[in-house]
Amino acid sequence: MNPLETILGTVIAGVVLAIVLAYVASLIAGV
Amino acid sequence: MEFAIAIRLLHIVAGVMWIGLLYYFNFVQVPGLAQANSEAASGGPGPAAISKYVAPRALFWFRWAALVTWLSGAAYLEASPYGLAGAFSLGMAGDAPSAATTYVGFGAWLGTIMLVNVWGLIWPNQKKVLGIKPATDAEKATARRIAFLASRTNTVLSIPMLMFMQAGSHGLPFFG
């Protein structure tokens, strides 16, 4: 099921993406 | 720095309007239209008033606020120690590379993708949905689906975008 079909799925997808990107950014920034 | 501080305020005000209207579309208008459509056959007022009076105004301020947000953000970045090139290279170029530059760069990229979604996908397809641009019923259905998915995608991207925009000053959750 596409998480974008529901508001809850959309918000969860956004939070998961934020955590993943925070990890990637911290690696690039070397912190 | 006076210019930078003024342009940053414009960036924040326009950004609140942009993302506020994005959340209005996703959290209020889309479910509201769905309910209006489902109840139209049983005596409900239907979605016509929303489509005619509310949606065009919301889209007007939405798309222009998006453009002003990006332009003021770019001007602010260039006037700030981050630099436009420094930010968009995620801190790997420019005069003052730092973790904060990397973070604001992630925010700048996410905001840029969102701006392209607004002007490249959401607005052109909404013009068909709202009848501003002529389209058949089949074309309208396709346009509605594309605009919906692009809008939902921007809602997803808005969460890490807002996280990164303030991370330079306030840090990232869990990492850095």
N, CA and C atoms of all chains as a GROMACS GRO file, in nm:
protein
  621
    1MET      N    1   0.083  -0.120   0.000
    1MET     CA    2   0.000   0.000   0.000
    1MET      C    3   0.086   0.126   0.000
    2ASN      N    4   0.046   0.224  -0.076
    2ASN     CA    5   0.119   0.350  -0.084
    2ASN      C    6   0.093   0.434   0.042
    3PRO      N    7   0.198   0.464   0.120
    3PRO     CA    8   0.175   0.541   0.243
    3PRO      C    9   0.119   0.681   0.217
    4LEU      N   10   0.137   0.732   0.094
    4LEU     CA   11   0.088   0.866   0.062
    4LEU      C   12  -0.065   0.872   0.050
    5GLU      N   13  -0.131   0.756   0.048
    5GLU     CA   14  -0.277   0.755   0.036
    5GLU      C   15  -0.346   0.810   0.160
    6THR      N   16  -0.278   0.798   0.276
    6THR     CA   17  -0.339   0.846   0.400
    6THR      C   18  -0.250   0.954   0.464
    7ILE      N   19  -0.312   1.040   0.543
    7ILE     CA   20  -0.237   1.144   0.613
    7ILE      C   21  -0.139   1.081   0.713
    8LEU      N   22  -0.185   0.978   0.786
    8LEU     CA   23  -0.097   0.914   0.885
    8LEU      C   24   0.026   0.854   0.816
    9GLY      N   25   0.003   0.783   0.703
    9GLY     CA   26   0.115   0.725   0.630
    9GLY      C   27   0.210   0.832   0.578
   10THR      N   28   0.155   0.946   0.537
   10THR     CA   29   0.236   1.056   0.486
   10THR      C   30   0.326   1.113   0.596
   11VAL      N   31   0.267   1.134   0.714
   11VAL     CA   32   0.344   1.190   0.825
   11VAL      C   33   0.452   1.092   0.871
   12ILE      N   34   0.416   0.963   0.879
   12ILE     CA   35   0.515   0.862   0.919
   12ILE      C   36   0.630   0.858   0.818
   13ALA      N   37   0.595   0.863   0.688
   13ALA     CA   38   0.699   0.863   0.585
   13ALA      C   39   0.791   0.984   0.601
   14GLY      N   40   0.733   1.098   0.635
   14GLY     CA   41   0.814   1.218   0.653
   14GLY      C   42   0.909   1.207   0.772
   15VAL      N   43   0.861   1.150   0.880
   15VAL     CA   44   0.945   1.134   1.000
   15VAL      C   45   1.057   1.033   0.974
   16VAL      N   46   1.023   0.922   0.907
   16VAL     CA   47   1.125   0.821   0.876
   16VAL      C   48   1.231   0.881   0.783
   17LEU      N   49   1.186   0.956   0.681
   17LEU     CA   50   1.282   1.020   0.589
   17LEU      C   51   1.369   1.120   0.664
   18ALA      N   52   1.311   1.194   0.757
   18ALA     CA   53   1.388   1.292   0.834
   18ALA      C   54   1.499   1.223   0.914
   19ILE      N   55   1.466   1.110   0.976
   19ILE     CA   56   1.566   1.039   1.057
   19ILE      C   57   1.679   0.985   0.969
   20VAL      N   58   1.641   0.927   0.854
   20VAL     CA   59   1.742   0.873   0.762
   20VAL      C   60   1.833   0.985   0.711
   21LEU      N   61   1.772   1.096   0.668
   21LEU     CA   62   1.852   1.206   0.616
   21LEU      C   63   1.938   1.272   0.724
   22ALA      N   64   1.888   1.276   0.847
   22ALA     CA   65   1.969   1.330   0.957
   22ALA      C   66   2.094   1.247   0.976
   23TYR      N   67   2.079   1.115   0.965
   23TYR     CA   68   2.195   1.026   0.977
   23TYR      C   69   2.294   1.050   0.862
   24VAL      N   70   2.242   1.059   0.740
   24VAL     CA   71   2.328   1.082   0.623
   24VAL      C   72   2.400   1.217   0.635
   25ALA      N   73   2.326   1.320   0.676
   25ALA     CA   74   2.385   1.453   0.689
   25ALA      C   75   2.493   1.454   0.796
   26SER      N   76   2.470   1.380   0.905
   26SER     CA   77   2.571   1.378   1.012
   26SER      C   78   2.699   1.309   0.964
   27LEU      N   79   2.685   1.210   0.875
   27LEU     CA   80   2.803   1.145   0.818
   27LEU      C   81   2.880   1.241   0.729
   28ILE      N   82   2.806   1.314   0.642
   28ILE     CA   83   2.870   1.409   0.551
   28ILE      C   84   2.938   1.520   0.631
   29ALA      N   85   2.871   1.568   0.736
   29ALA     CA   86   2.925   1.677   0.816
   29ALA      C   87   3.038   1.630   0.908
   30GLY      N   88   3.051   1.499   0.925
   30GLY     CA   89   3.158   1.445   1.007
   30GLY      C   90   3.142   1.472   1.155
   31VAL      N   91   3.019   1.473   1.200
   31VAL     CA   92   2.996   1.495   1.344
   31VAL      C   93   2.949   1.367   1.412
   32MET      N   94   2.476   4.295   0.754
   32MET     CA   95   2.385   4.188   0.794
   32MET      C   96   2.239   4.233   0.802
   33GLU      N   97   2.216   4.366   0.800
   33GLU     CA   98   2.077   4.411   0.811
   33GLU      C   99   1.992   4.354   0.698
   34PHE      N  100   2.048   4.355   0.577
   34PHE     CA  101   1.975   4.300   0.463
   34PHE      C  102   1.945   4.153   0.486
   35ALA      N  103   2.044   4.081   0.536
   35ALA     CA  104   2.025   3.937   0.556
   35ALA      C  105   1.915   3.910   0.658
   36ILE      N  106   1.911   3.992   0.764
   36ILE     CA  107   1.810   3.969   0.868
   36ILE      C  108   1.671   4.000   0.814
   37ALA      N  109   1.658   4.107   0.736
   37ALA     CA  110   1.528   4.142   0.677
   37ALA      C  111   1.482   4.035   0.578
   38ILE      N  112   1.575   3.987   0.496
   38ILE     CA  113   1.538   3.889   0.395
   38ILE      C  114   1.506   3.755   0.461
   39ARG      N  115   1.570   3.727   0.575
   39ARG     CA  116   1.539   3.604   0.648
   39ARG      C  117   1.397   3.609   0.704
   40LEU      N  118   1.356   3.728   0.752
   40LEU     CA  119   1.219   3.742   0.802
   40LEU      C  120   1.119   3.718   0.689
   41LEU      N  121   1.147   3.777   0.571
   41LEU     CA  122   1.059   3.753   0.455
   41LEU      C  123   1.054   3.604   0.423
   42HIS      N  124   1.170   3.538   0.427
   42HIS     CA  125   1.179   3.394   0.400
   42HIS      C  126   1.090   3.315   0.497
   43ILE      N  127   1.096   3.350   0.624
   43ILE     CA  128   1.018   3.277   0.725
   43ILE      C  129   0.869   3.302   0.707
   44VAL      N  130   0.830   3.430   0.684
   44VAL     CA  131   0.687   3.461   0.668
   44VAL      C  132   0.631   3.392   0.544
   45ALA      N  133   0.701   3.403   0.431
   45ALA     CA  134   0.654   3.339   0.308
   45ALA      C  135   0.654   3.187   0.324
   46GLY      N  136   0.754   3.134   0.395
   46GLY     CA  137   0.762   2.989   0.415
   46GLY      C  138   0.647   2.937   0.500
   47VAL      N  139   0.609   3.014   0.602
   47VAL     CA  140   0.495   2.973   0.684
   47VAL      C  141   0.368   2.972   0.599
   48MET      N  142   0.353   3.074   0.513
   48MET     CA  143   0.235   3.078   0.426
   48MET      C  144   0.233   2.958   0.331
   49TRP      N  145   0.350   2.929   0.271
   49TRP     CA  146   0.360   2.817   0.176
   49TRP      C  147   0.327   2.684   0.245
   50ILE      N  148   0.400   2.654   0.350
   50ILE     CA  149   0.382   2.523   0.413
   50ILE      C  150   0.248   2.517   0.487
   51GLY      N  151   0.203   2.631   0.540
   51GLY     CA  152   0.070   2.634   0.602
   51GLY      C  153  -0.039   2.597   0.503
   52LEU      N  154  -0.030   2.653   0.382
   52LEU     CA  155  -0.130   2.620   0.281
   52LEU      C  156  -0.112   2.477   0.229
   53LEU      N  157   0.014   2.430   0.223
   53LEU     CA  158   0.037   2.289   0.186
   53LEU      C  159  -0.032   2.197   0.285
   54TYR      N  160  -0.020   2.228   0.414
   54TYR     CA  161  -0.086   2.145   0.516
   54TYR      C  162  -0.238   2.163   0.510
   55TYR      N  163  -0.284   2.285   0.477
   55TYR     CA  164  -0.428   2.304   0.458
   55TYR      C  165  -0.479   2.209   0.349
   56PHE      N  166  -0.410   2.205   0.236
   56PHE     CA  167  -0.455   2.118   0.126
   56PHE      C  168  -0.460   1.972   0.172
   57ASN      N  169  -0.353   1.927   0.240
   57ASN     CA  170  -0.342   1.785   0.272
   57ASN      C  171  -0.424   1.742   0.393
   58PHE      N  172  -0.431   1.829   0.494
   58PHE     CA  173  -0.499   1.790   0.617
   58PHE      C  174  -0.646   1.832   0.617
   59VAL      N  175  -0.683   1.934   0.535
   59VAL     CA  176  -0.818   1.989   0.542
   59VAL      C  177  -0.894   1.973   0.409
   60GLN      N  178  -0.838   2.030   0.301
   60GLN     CA  179  -0.918   2.038   0.178
   60GLN      C  180  -0.940   1.902   0.111
   61VAL      N  181  -0.834   1.821   0.100
   61VAL     CA  182  -0.851   1.692   0.032
   61VAL      C  183  -0.952   1.603   0.105
   62PRO      N  184  -0.938   1.583   0.238
   62PRO     CA  185  -1.042   1.504   0.306
   62PRO      C  186  -1.178   1.572   0.303
   63GLY      N  187  -1.180   1.707   0.307
   63GLY     CA  188  -1.307   1.779   0.303
   63GLY      C  189  -1.378   1.759   0.170
   64LEU      N  190  -1.303   1.766   0.059
   64LEU     CA  191  -1.362   1.744  -0.074
   64LEU      C  192  -1.412   1.601  -0.087
   65ALA      N  193  -1.336   1.504  -0.032
   65ALA     CA  194  -1.379   1.364  -0.040
   65ALA      C  195  -1.513   1.345   0.030
   66GLN      N  196  -1.527   1.406   0.148
   66GLN     CA  197  -1.654   1.395   0.221
   66GLN      C  198  -1.766   1.467   0.147
   67ALA      N  199  -1.734   1.586   0.093
   67ALA     CA  200  -1.835   1.662   0.018
   67ALA      C  201  -1.885   1.583  -0.102
   68ASN      N  202  -1.792   1.515  -0.173
   68ASN     CA  203  -1.831   1.434  -0.288
   68ASN      C  204  -1.918   1.316  -0.247
   69SER      N  205  -1.878   1.249  -0.137
   69SER     CA  206  -1.951   1.129  -0.096
   69SER      C  207  -2.091   1.162  -0.045
   70GLU      N  208  -2.109   1.284   0.008
   70GLU     CA  209  -2.239   1.322   0.064
   70GLU      C  210  -2.325   1.402  -0.034
   71ALA      N  211  -2.270   1.433  -0.152
   71ALA     CA  212  -2.343   1.517  -0.248
   71ALA      C  213  -2.472   1.448  -0.294
   72ALA      N  214  -2.466   1.313  -0.311
   72ALA     CA  215  -2.582   1.241  -0.362
   72ALA      C  216  -2.694   1.231  -0.259
   73SER      N  217  -2.659   1.247  -0.130
   73SER     CA  218  -2.760   1.234  -0.024
   73SER      C  219  -2.799   1.369   0.035
   74GLY      N  220  -2.793   1.473  -0.047
   74GLY     CA  221  -2.842   1.603  -0.004
   74GLY      C  222  -2.737   1.699   0.048
   75GLY      N  223  -2.610   1.656   0.048
   75GLY     CA  224  -2.504   1.747   0.091
   75GLY      C  225  -2.483   1.859  -0.010
   76PRO      N  226  -2.415   1.966   0.029
   76PRO     CA  227  -2.396   2.080  -0.060
   76PRO      C  228  -2.298   2.055  -0.174
   77GLY      N  229  -2.217   1.949  -0.165
   77GLY     CA  230  -2.122   1.919  -0.272
   77GLY      C  231  -1.997   2.006  -0.264
   78PRO      N  232  -1.901   1.976  -0.351
   78PRO     CA  233  -1.770   2.043  -0.342
   78PRO      C  234  -1.758   2.173  -0.422
   79ALA      N  235  -1.866   2.215  -0.489
   79ALA     CA  236  -1.853   2.324  -0.587
   79ALA      C  237  -1.799   2.453  -0.527
   80ALA      N  238  -1.849   2.490  -0.409
   80ALA     CA  239  -1.806   2.617  -0.350
   80ALA      C  240  -1.658   2.615  -0.314
   81ILE      N  241  -1.613   2.500  -0.262
   81ILE     CA  242  -1.470   2.488  -0.228
   81ILE      C  243  -1.387   2.504  -0.355
   82SER      N  244  -1.427   2.431  -0.460
   82SER     CA  245  -1.351   2.434  -0.584
   82SER      C  246  -1.353   2.571  -0.650
   83LYS      N  247  -1.466   2.641  -0.638
   83LYS     CA  248  -1.479   2.770  -0.707
   83LYS      C  249  -1.421   2.887  -0.629
   84TYR      N  250  -1.446   2.891  -0.497
   84TYR     CA  251  -1.410   3.011  -0.421
   84TYR      C  252  -1.286   2.996  -0.334
   85VAL      N  253  -1.260   2.875  -0.284
   85VAL     CA  254  -1.151   2.857  -0.188
   85VAL      C  255  -1.023   2.809  -0.257
   86ALA      N  256  -1.034   2.699  -0.333
   86ALA     CA  257  -0.915   2.637  -0.389
   86ALA      C  258  -0.833   2.732  -0.477
   87PRO      N  259  -0.896   2.811  -0.567
   87PRO     CA  260  -0.813   2.901  -0.650
   87PRO      C  261  -0.737   3.004  -0.568
   88ARG      N  262  -0.801   3.058  -0.464
   88ARG     CA  263  -0.732   3.156  -0.379
   88ARG      C  264  -0.619   3.090  -0.302
   89ALA      N  265  -0.646   2.973  -0.246
   89ALA     CA  266  -0.542   2.902  -0.171
   89ALA      C  267  -0.424   2.869  -0.262
   90LEU      N  268  -0.453   2.827  -0.386
   90LEU     CA  269  -0.345   2.793  -0.480
   90LEU      C  270  -0.266   2.916  -0.521
   91PHE      N  271  -0.334   3.032  -0.533
   91PHE     CA  272  -0.265   3.155  -0.570
   91PHE      C  273  -0.158   3.189  -0.466
   92TRP      N  274  -0.201   3.197  -0.339
   92TRP     CA  275  -0.106   3.233  -0.233
   92TRP      C  276  -0.004   3.122  -0.213
   93PHE      N  277  -0.044   2.997  -0.231
   93PHE     CA  278   0.045   2.882  -0.216
   93PHE      C  279   0.162   2.888  -0.314
   94ARG      N  280   0.132   2.906  -0.442
   94ARG     CA  281   0.241   2.896  -0.540
   94ARG      C  282   0.330   3.019  -0.539
   95TRP      N  283   0.271   3.138  -0.515
   95TRP     CA  284   0.357   3.257  -0.511
   95TRP      C  285   0.437   3.265  -0.381
   96ALA      N  286   0.378   3.219  -0.271
   96ALA     CA  287   0.455   3.212  -0.146
   96ALA      C  288   0.572   3.115  -0.162
   97ALA      N  289   0.550   3.005  -0.237
   97ALA     CA  290   0.658   2.909  -0.260
   97ALA      C  291   0.774   2.977  -0.333
   98LEU      N  292   0.742   3.055  -0.435
   98LEU     CA  293   0.848   3.121  -0.513
   98LEU      C  294   0.921   3.225  -0.428
   99VAL      N  295   0.845   3.306  -0.354
   99VAL     CA  296   0.908   3.409  -0.269
   99VAL      C  297   0.994   3.342  -0.161
  100THR      N  298   0.946   3.230  -0.108
  100THR     CA  299   1.024   3.158  -0.007
  100THR      C  300   1.159   3.115  -0.064
  101TRP      N  301   1.156   3.058  -0.184
  101TRP     CA  302   1.282   3.010  -0.243
  101TRP      C  303   1.376   3.126  -0.274
  102LEU      N  304   1.322   3.230  -0.338
  102LEU     CA  305   1.408   3.343  -0.377
  102LEU      C  306   1.468   3.413  -0.255
  103SER      N  307   1.386   3.436  -0.153
  103SER     CA  308   1.438   3.502  -0.032
  103SER      C  309   1.535   3.411   0.041
  104GLY      N  310   1.510   3.280   0.036
  104GLY     CA  311   1.602   3.185   0.098
  104GLY      C  312   1.736   3.184   0.028
  105ALA      N  313   1.733   3.188  -0.105
  105ALA     CA  314   1.858   3.191  -0.183
  105ALA      C  315   1.935   3.320  -0.154
  106ALA      N  316   1.863   3.433  -0.148
  106ALA     CA  317   1.929   3.561  -0.119
  106ALA      C  318   1.989   3.560   0.021
  107TYR      N  319   1.916   3.503   0.114
  107TYR     CA  320   1.966   3.497   0.252
  107TYR      C  321   2.089   3.407   0.260
  108LEU      N  322   2.084   3.293   0.194
  108LEU     CA  323   2.199   3.203   0.195
  108LEU      C  324   2.323   3.272   0.140
  109GLU      N  325   2.305   3.344   0.030
  109GLU     CA  326   2.420   3.408  -0.033
  109GLU      C  327   2.476   3.519   0.056
  110ALA      N  328   2.389   3.587   0.130
  110ALA     CA  329   2.434   3.696   0.217
  110ALA      C  330   2.487   3.643   0.351
  111SER      N  331   2.462   3.516   0.379
  111SER     CA  332   2.501   3.458   0.508
  111SER      C  333   2.640   3.394   0.496
  112PRO      N  334   2.700   3.358   0.609
  112PRO     CA  335   2.830   3.290   0.603
  112PRO      C  336   2.825   3.156   0.529
  113TYR      N  337   2.707   3.096   0.516
  113TYR     CA  338   2.697   2.966   0.447
  113TYR      C  339   2.734   2.981   0.299
  114GLY      N  340   2.680   3.082   0.234
  114GLY     CA  341   2.698   3.100   0.090
  114GLY      C  342   2.610   3.004   0.013
  115LEU      N  343   2.562   3.050  -0.102
  115LEU     CA  344   2.473   2.967  -0.184
  115LEU      C  345   2.544   2.840  -0.231
  116ALA      N  346   2.667   2.856  -0.282
  116ALA     CA  347   2.743   2.740  -0.330
  116ALA      C  348   2.778   2.647  -0.215
  117GLY      N  349   2.812   2.706  -0.101
  117GLY     CA  350   2.846   2.624   0.015
  117GLY      C  351   2.729   2.538   0.059
  118ALA      N  352   2.610   2.596   0.059
  118ALA     CA  353   2.492   2.522   0.102
  118ALA      C  354   2.456   2.413   0.001
  119PHE      N  355   2.448   2.452  -0.126
  119PHE     CA  356   2.404   2.354  -0.227
  119PHE      C  357   2.509   2.245  -0.251
  120SER      N  358   2.634   2.269  -0.211
  120SER     CA  359   2.734   2.161  -0.218
  120SER      C  360   2.739   2.084  -0.087
  121LEU      N  361   2.641   2.107   0.000
  121LEU     CA  362   2.629   2.039   0.130
  121LEU      C  363   2.753   2.063   0.216
  122GLY      N  364   2.810   2.182   0.205
  122GLY     CA  365   2.924   2.218   0.290
  122GLY      C  366   3.058   2.175   0.234
  123MET      N  367   3.058   2.121   0.111
  123MET     CA  368   3.183   2.073   0.054
  123MET      C  369   3.252   2.177  -0.033
  124ALA      N  370   3.189   2.294  -0.051
  124ALA     CA  371   3.252   2.403  -0.124
  124ALA      C  372   3.218   2.531  -0.050
  125GLY      N  373   3.281   2.641  -0.090
  125GLY     CA  374   3.250   2.769  -0.027
  125GLY      C  375   3.354   2.808   0.075
  126ASP      N  376   3.333   2.924   0.135
  126ASP     CA  377   3.436   2.983   0.220
  126ASP      C  378   3.439   2.924   0.361
  127ALA      N  379   3.323   2.886   0.411
  127ALA     CA  380   3.316   2.846   0.551
  127ALA      C  381   3.243   2.714   0.569
  128PRO      N  382   3.304   2.602   0.522
  128PRO     CA  383   3.237   2.473   0.540
  128PRO      C  384   3.220   2.439   0.687
  129SER      N  385   3.104   2.388   0.720
  129SER     CA  386   3.075   2.353   0.859
  129SER      C  387   2.959   2.257   0.859
  130ALA      N  388   2.934   2.194   0.972
  130ALA     CA  389   2.818   2.105   0.983
  130ALA      C  390   2.690   2.183   0.956
  131ALA      N  391   2.684   2.307   1.005
  131ALA     CA  392   2.564   2.388   0.984
  131ALA      C  393   2.540   2.412   0.835
  132THR      N  394   2.648   2.432   0.760
  132THR     CA  395   2.634   2.452   0.615
  132THR      C  396   2.578   2.327   0.548
  133THR      N  397   2.626   2.210   0.592
  133THR     CA  398   2.574   2.084   0.539
  133THR      C  399   2.424   2.072   0.567
  134TYR      N  400   2.387   2.105   0.691
  134TYR     CA  401   2.246   2.089   0.730
  134TYR      C  402   2.156   2.183   0.650
  135VAL      N  403   2.194   2.312   0.642
  135VAL     CA  404   2.109   2.406   0.570
  135VAL      C  405   2.108   2.370   0.421
  136GLY      N  406   2.216   2.308   0.373
  136GLY     CA  407   2.220   2.264   0.234
  136GLY      C  408   2.117   2.155   0.207
  137PHE      N  409   2.105   2.061   0.300
  137PHE     CA  410   2.000   1.958   0.286
  137PHE      C  411   1.863   2.025   0.280
  138GLY      N  412   1.842   2.124   0.368
  138GLY     CA  413   1.714   2.196   0.368
  138GLY      C  414   1.691   2.268   0.238
  139ALA      N  415   1.797   2.330   0.184
  139ALA     CA  416   1.785   2.404   0.059
  139ALA      C  417   1.750   2.311  -0.058
  140TRP      N  418   1.813   2.194  -0.061
  140TRP     CA  419   1.782   2.098  -0.168
  140TRP      C  420   1.639   2.048  -0.157
  141LEU      N  421   1.596   2.015  -0.036
  141LEU     CA  422   1.458   1.967  -0.018
  141LEU      C  423   1.359   2.076  -0.057
  142GLY      N  424   1.386   2.201  -0.016
  142GLY     CA  425   1.298   2.311  -0.052
  142GLY      C  426   1.294   2.334  -0.202
  143THR      N  427   1.408   2.315  -0.267
  143THR     CA  428   1.414   2.333  -0.413
  143THR      C  429   1.332   2.226  -0.485
  144ILE      N  430   1.344   2.101  -0.439
  144ILE     CA  431   1.263   1.993  -0.497
  144ILE      C  432   1.114   2.025  -0.479
  145MET      N  433   1.080   2.076  -0.361
  145MET     CA  434   0.940   2.109  -0.334
  145MET      C  435   0.891   2.222  -0.424
  146LEU      N  436   0.976   2.323  -0.448
  146LEU     CA  437   0.936   2.433  -0.537
  146LEU      C  438   0.910   2.380  -0.679
  147VAL      N  439   0.997   2.290  -0.726
  147VAL     CA  440   0.979   2.232  -0.859
  147VAL      C  441   0.848   2.153  -0.864
  148ASN      N  442   0.816   2.082  -0.757
  148ASN     CA  443   0.689   2.010  -0.751
  148ASN      C  444   0.570   2.105  -0.760
  149VAL      N  445   0.580   2.220  -0.691
  149VAL     CA  446   0.470   2.316  -0.693
  149VAL      C  447   0.446   2.369  -0.834
  150TRP      N  448   0.553   2.421  -0.896
  150TRP     CA  449   0.536   2.489  -1.025
  150TRP      C  450   0.538   2.393  -1.144
  151GLY      N  451   0.599   2.276  -1.126
  151GLY     CA  452   0.610   2.182  -1.237
  151GLY      C  453   0.502   2.075  -1.239
  152LEU      N  454   0.447   2.041  -1.122
  152LEU     CA  455   0.348   1.933  -1.116
  152LEU      C  456   0.213   1.979  -1.058
  153ILE      N  457   0.217   2.042  -0.939
  153ILE     CA  458   0.090   2.072  -0.872
  153ILE      C  459   0.010   2.178  -0.947
  154TRP      N  460   0.071   2.292  -0.976
  154TRP     CA  461  -0.002   2.402  -1.039
  154TRP      C  462  -0.049   2.367  -1.182
  155PRO      N  463   0.038   2.314  -1.270
  155PRO     CA  464  -0.011   2.280  -1.405
  155PRO      C  465  -0.127   2.181  -1.403
  156ASN      N  466  -0.123   2.085  -1.310
  156ASN     CA  467  -0.231   1.986  -1.304
  156ASN      C  468  -0.356   2.041  -1.236
  157GLN      N  469  -0.337   2.128  -1.137
  157GLN     CA  470  -0.454   2.189  -1.073
  157GLN      C  471  -0.529   2.280  -1.170
  158LYS      N  472  -0.456   2.341  -1.264
  158LYS     CA  473  -0.523   2.425  -1.364
  158LYS      C  474  -0.624   2.342  -1.444
  159LYS      N  475  -0.588   2.217  -1.473
  159LYS     CA  476  -0.682   2.128  -1.544
  159LYS      C  477  -0.797   2.088  -1.452
  160VAL      N  478  -0.764   2.053  -1.326
  160VAL     CA  479  -0.867   2.008  -1.232
  160VAL      C  480  -0.972   2.116  -1.210
  161LEU      N  481  -0.927   2.241  -1.197
  161LEU     CA  482  -1.018   2.352  -1.165
  161LEU      C  483  -1.082   2.414  -1.288
  162GLY      N  484  -1.044   2.364  -1.408
  162GLY     CA  485  -1.106   2.416  -1.529
  162GLY      C  486  -1.046   2.545  -1.579
  163ILE      N  487  -0.932   2.587  -1.520
  163ILE     CA  488  -0.863   2.708  -1.569
  163ILE      C  489  -0.802   2.678  -1.706
  164LYS      N  490  -0.758   2.551  -1.724
  164LYS     CA  491  -0.707   2.504  -1.853
  164LYS      C  492  -0.800   2.394  -1.902
  165PRO      N  493  -0.849   2.401  -2.025
  165PRO     CA  494  -0.944   2.300  -2.074
  165PRO      C  495  -0.885   2.158  -2.068
  166ALA      N  496  -0.968   2.061  -2.025
  166ALA     CA  497  -0.924   1.922  -2.018
  166ALA      C  498  -1.047   1.831  -2.019
  167THR      N  499  -1.029   1.710  -2.075
  167THR     CA  500  -1.138   1.612  -2.073
  167THR      C  501  -1.150   1.555  -1.932
  168ASP      N  502  -1.258   1.480  -1.907
  168ASP     CA  503  -1.277   1.419  -1.775
  168ASP      C  504  -1.163   1.324  -1.742
  169ALA      N  505  -1.117   1.247  -1.845
  169ALA     CA  506  -1.007   1.154  -1.823
  169ALA      C  507  -0.878   1.229  -1.789
  170GLU      N  508  -0.855   1.338  -1.862
  170GLU     CA  509  -0.735   1.419  -1.834
  170GLU      C  510  -0.743   1.482  -1.696
  171LYS      N  511  -0.864   1.523  -1.656
  171LYS     CA  512  -0.880   1.580  -1.522
  171LYS      C  513  -0.851   1.477  -1.414
  172ALA      N  514  -0.897   1.353  -1.436
  172ALA     CA  515  -0.875   1.248  -1.336
  172ALA      C  516  -0.725   1.221  -1.321
  173THR      N  517  -0.654   1.215  -1.434
  173THR     CA  518  -0.508   1.194  -1.428
  173THR      C  519  -0.440   1.312  -1.360
  174ALA      N  520  -0.481   1.433  -1.396
  174ALA     CA  521  -0.422   1.553  -1.338
  174ALA      C  522  -0.445   1.558  -1.187
  175ARG      N  523  -0.567   1.517  -1.145
  175ARG     CA  524  -0.600   1.517  -1.002
  175ARG      C  525  -0.508   1.423  -0.926
  176ARG      N  526  -0.483   1.306  -0.984
  176ARG     CA  527  -0.397   1.206  -0.919
  176ARG      C  528  -0.252   1.255  -0.910
  177ILE      N  529  -0.202   1.314  -1.018
  177ILE     CA  530  -0.063   1.364  -1.018
  177ILE      C  531  -0.048   1.477  -0.916
  178ALA      N  532  -0.144   1.571  -0.916
  178ALA     CA  533  -0.137   1.682  -0.822
  178ALA      C  534  -0.144   1.632  -0.678
  179PHE      N  535  -0.230   1.533  -0.654
  179PHE     CA  536  -0.244   1.476  -0.520
  179PHE      C  537  -0.112   1.414  -0.473
  180LEU      N  538  -0.052   1.331  -0.558
  180LEU     CA  539   0.071   1.264  -0.518
  180LEU      C  540   0.187   1.363  -0.500
  181ALA      N  541   0.193   1.465  -0.586
  181ALA     CA  542   0.298   1.566  -0.571
  181ALA      C  543   0.279   1.645  -0.442
  182SER      N  544   0.154   1.673  -0.408
  182SER     CA  545   0.125   1.747  -0.286
  182SER      C  546   0.159   1.663  -0.163
  183ARG      N  547   0.123   1.533  -0.169
  183ARG     CA  548   0.156   1.444  -0.056
  183ARG      C  549   0.308   1.427  -0.044
  184THR      N  550   0.377   1.420  -0.159
  184THR     CA  551   0.523   1.409  -0.157
  184THR      C  552   0.584   1.532  -0.089
  185ASN      N  553   0.532   1.650  -0.123
  185ASN     CA  554   0.584   1.771  -0.059
  185ASN      C  555   0.556   1.773   0.091
  186THR      N  556   0.445   1.714   0.134
  186THR     CA  557   0.417   1.705   0.277
  186THR      C  558   0.520   1.616   0.345
  187VAL      N  559   0.555   1.504   0.279
  187VAL     CA  560   0.661   1.417   0.332
  187VAL      C  561   0.792   1.495   0.342
  188LEU      N  562   0.829   1.562   0.231
  188LEU     CA  563   0.958   1.632   0.226
  188LEU      C  564   0.962   1.750   0.324
  189SER      N  565   0.845   1.808   0.354
  189SER     CA  566   0.844   1.925   0.442
  189SER      C  567   0.898   1.893   0.580
  190ILE      N  568   0.881   1.769   0.625
  190ILE     CA  569   0.924   1.734   0.762
  190ILE      C  570   1.077   1.736   0.774
  191PRO      N  571   1.151   1.662   0.687
  191PRO     CA  572   1.297   1.678   0.694
  191PRO      C  573   1.343   1.819   0.654
  192MET      N  574   1.272   1.884   0.560
  192MET     CA  575   1.312   2.020   0.520
  192MET      C  576   1.310   2.114   0.640
  193LEU      N  577   1.201   2.114   0.716
  193LEU     CA  578   1.192   2.202   0.833
  193LEU      C  579   1.295   2.162   0.939
  194MET      N  580   1.319   2.032   0.952
  194MET     CA  581   1.421   1.985   1.047
  194MET      C  582   1.558   2.043   1.013
  195PHE      N  583   1.593   2.039   0.882
  195PHE     CA  584   1.725   2.086   0.841
  195PHE      C  585   1.734   2.239   0.844
  196MET      N  586   1.625   2.308   0.814
  196MET     CA  587   1.631   2.454   0.809
  196MET      C  588   1.669   2.514   0.944
  197GLN      N  589   1.629   2.449   1.051
  197GLN     CA  590   1.664   2.503   1.183
  197GLN      C  591   1.780   2.427   1.248
  198ALA      N  592   1.834   2.326   1.180
  198ALA     CA  593   1.938   2.242   1.241
  198ALA      C  594   2.071   2.316   1.256
  199GLY      N  595   2.098   2.413   1.166
  199GLY     CA  596   2.223   2.487   1.175
  199GLY      C  597   2.237   2.557   1.308
  200SER      N  598   2.127   2.614   1.357
  200SER     CA  599   2.129   2.685   1.484
  200SER      C  600   2.094   2.596   1.602
  201HIS      N  601   2.007   2.497   1.578
  201HIS     CA  602   1.949   2.424   1.692
  201HIS      C  603   1.984   2.276   1.695
  202GLY      N  604   2.056   2.227   1.593
  202GLY     CA  605   2.099   2.088   1.594
  202GLY      C  606   1.996   1.992   1.535
  203LEU      N  607   2.045   1.871   1.506
  203LEU     CA  608   1.959   1.766   1.451
  203LEU      C  609   1.911   1.674   1.563
  204PRO      N  610   1.790   1.618   1.550
  204PRO     CA  611   1.749   1.518   1.648
  204PRO      C  612   1.827   1.388   1.627
  205PHE      N  613   1.870   1.325   1.734
  205PHE     CA  614   1.937   1.194   1.735
  205PHE      C  615   2.081   1.198   1.684
  206PHE      N  616   2.107   1.274   1.576
  206PHE     CA  617   2.241   1.277   1.516
  206PHE      C  618   2.291   1.421   1.516
  207GLY      N  619   2.419   1.439   1.542
  207GLY     CA  620   2.482   1.572   1.533
  207GLY      C  621   2.416   1.672   1.622
   0.00000   0.00000   0.00000
